[in-house]
Amino acid sequence: MARQQAADQESLVRRDFWRTVKCAARQVPFMDEVVAAYYCALDRKTPLRAKGILLAALAYFVMPADAIPDVLLGIGFTDDIAVLTAAISAVAAHVTPAHRAAARAALSDA
């Protein structure tokens, strides 16, 4: 059951992540860390526990329906920011310089 849920979350994140990043770029002040977390979550070397935490937070970020609708200008992403901050803080040791470099490169191309 847990493996299926993780697979579902990963599929959702892979499908909708970049669209959500474009919508939230101005409202999430640490988007570079969010994108680094994305790369960390998809890295085969990341421990399963860290992957699970990141995928759950990223799935919440990309879900269109959450506690505070993302379309509300100025406050729509505040709940997402709180969830992402907690998740990234919890697994910060697993977000590597390579993940951050990939994030910088992806954001500079966007």
C-alpha positions as CSV (number, residue, x, y, z in Angstrom):
1,M,0.0,0.0,0.0
2,A,2.7,2.5,1.0
3,R,4.7,1.7,-2.2
4,Q,1.6,2.3,-4.4
5,Q,0.9,5.6,-2.6
6,A,4.6,6.7,-3.1
7,A,4.4,5.7,-6.8
8,D,1.1,7.7,-7.2
9,Q,2.7,10.8,-5.6
10,E,5.8,10.5,-7.7
11,S,3.6,10.3,-10.9
12,L,1.6,13.3,-9.8
13,V,4.7,15.3,-9.0
14,R,6.4,14.4,-12.3
15,R,3.3,15.3,-14.3
16,D,2.5,18.7,-12.7
17,F,5.6,20.0,-11.1
18,W,6.9,22.4,-13.7
19,R,3.5,23.9,-14.5
20,T,3.0,24.6,-10.8
21,V,6.5,26.1,-10.5
22,K,5.7,28.6,-13.3
23,C,2.5,29.6,-11.5
24,A,4.1,29.9,-8.1
25,A,7.5,31.4,-9.0
26,R,6.7,34.9,-7.8
27,Q,5.0,33.8,-4.6
28,V,7.4,31.2,-3.3
29,P,10.6,33.0,-2.3
30,F,12.8,29.9,-2.1
31,M,11.8,28.3,-5.4
32,D,15.4,27.3,-6.0
33,E,15.2,25.0,-2.9
34,V,11.8,23.6,-4.0
35,V,13.3,22.7,-7.4
36,A,16.4,21.2,-5.6
37,A,14.0,19.2,-3.4
38,Y,12.3,17.9,-6.6
39,Y,15.6,16.7,-8.0
40,C,16.5,15.1,-4.6
41,A,13.1,13.3,-4.5
42,L,13.7,11.8,-7.9
43,D,17.3,10.8,-7.2
44,R,17.8,7.1,-6.9
45,K,20.5,7.7,-4.2
46,T,18.1,9.6,-1.9
47,P,17.0,7.4,1.1
48,L,13.4,6.2,0.9
49,R,12.3,8.1,4.0
50,A,13.6,11.4,2.6
51,K,12.0,10.6,-0.8
52,G,8.7,9.9,0.9
53,I,8.8,13.2,2.9
54,L,9.7,15.2,-0.2
55,L,7.2,13.5,-2.5
56,A,4.4,14.1,-0.1
57,A,5.2,17.8,0.2
58,L,5.7,18.2,-3.5
59,A,2.5,16.4,-4.2
60,Y,0.7,18.8,-1.9
61,F,2.4,21.7,-3.8
62,V,1.2,20.5,-7.2
63,M,-2.4,19.4,-6.1
64,P,-4.9,22.0,-7.4
65,A,-7.1,21.5,-4.3
66,D,-5.6,22.1,-0.9
67,A,-6.3,24.0,2.3
68,I,-5.9,27.5,0.8
69,P,-6.7,27.6,-3.0
70,D,-3.6,28.6,-4.9
71,V,-5.5,31.0,-7.1
72,L,-5.9,33.4,-4.2
73,L,-3.3,36.1,-5.1
74,G,-0.9,36.8,-2.3
75,I,-2.1,34.0,0.1
76,G,-2.7,31.0,-2.2
77,F,0.6,29.4,-1.7
78,T,1.1,30.1,2.0
79,D,0.0,26.6,3.1
80,D,2.2,25.1,0.4
81,I,5.2,27.2,1.6
82,A,4.7,25.9,5.2
83,V,4.5,22.3,4.0
84,L,7.6,22.7,1.7
85,T,9.6,24.5,4.4
86,A,9.0,21.7,6.9
87,A,9.8,19.0,4.4
88,I,12.9,20.6,3.1
89,S,14.1,21.3,6.6
90,A,13.5,17.7,7.7
91,V,15.6,16.2,4.9
92,A,18.1,19.1,4.3
93,A,21.1,16.8,4.7
94,H,20.0,14.8,1.6
95,V,19.7,17.8,-0.7
96,T,23.1,17.8,-2.3
97,P,25.1,20.5,-4.2
98,A,24.3,18.5,-7.4
99,H,20.6,18.9,-6.7
100,R,21.0,22.6,-6.2
101,A,23.1,23.0,-9.3
102,A,20.5,21.2,-11.3
103,A,17.8,23.5,-9.9
104,R,19.8,26.6,-10.7
105,A,20.3,25.3,-14.3
106,A,16.6,24.4,-14.7
107,L,15.4,27.8,-13.3
108,S,17.8,29.8,-15.5
109,D,16.5,27.9,-18.6
110,A,12.9,28.7,-17.6
